[in-house]
Amino acid sequence: MNHFLSLGLTALASVLVVAMPLEASANNKDKDANYSKYKPAFHYGVNLYNNNPNLRFEELNEAELRDAWNKNRGSADLSWEDAREPTRDAYTRLYNERNYPNISPSSGTKPNKQ
């Protein structure tokens, strides 16, 4: 059996999101930043999505997200204000991939779930 098939869709999507270069994200303010600086925030977004796959990022409690980031960020040198956008970006990419699988992220189309 193919190793990637055994990972499962969510795990594979997680790998793809965190491997994505920062420059590919249109939502990050600092396009010249080193991806490794934001990698913990991308991972946090993936973990949040895996725990809340039926909610849009905007439906999550911002204060709880900030508190959890500050408590669990480890050695990441990012404030919540700096980590929020890459976290949201990773979360939203996974949410959209699951809920709108026929819309390409590069199409520029912004899905509206009813």
Residue pairs with C-beta under 8 A, 6 or more apart in sequence:
4 12
7 15
10 50
10 53
10 94
10 98
13 94
13 97
13 98
14 46
14 50
14 94
17 42
17 45
17 46
17 90
17 93
17 94
18 39
18 42
18 43
18 46
18 90
20 42
20 93
21 35
22 28
22 31
22 33
22 34
22 35
22 38
22 86
23 31
25 86
25 89
27 85
27 86
27 88
27 89
28 38
28 85
28 86
28 89
29 85
37 77
37 78
38 78
38 83
38 86
40 73
40 74
40 76
40 78
40 83
41 69
41 76
41 78
41 82
41 83
41 84
41 85
41 86
41 87
41 90
42 86
42 87
42 89
42 90
43 90
44 69
44 72
44 73
44 83
44 87
44 90
45 86
45 87
45 88
45 89
45 90
45 91
45 92
45 94
46 90
46 91
46 94
48 57
48 60
48 65
48 87
48 91
49 90
49 91
49 94
49 95
52 60
53 94
53 95
53 98
56 92
56 95
56 113
57 88
57 91
57 92
57 95
65 80
65 84
65 87
66 80
66 84
69 80
69 83
69 87
70 80
73 83
76 83
93 105
96 103
96 105
96 111
97 105
99 111
99 113
100 111
100 113
103 109
103 111
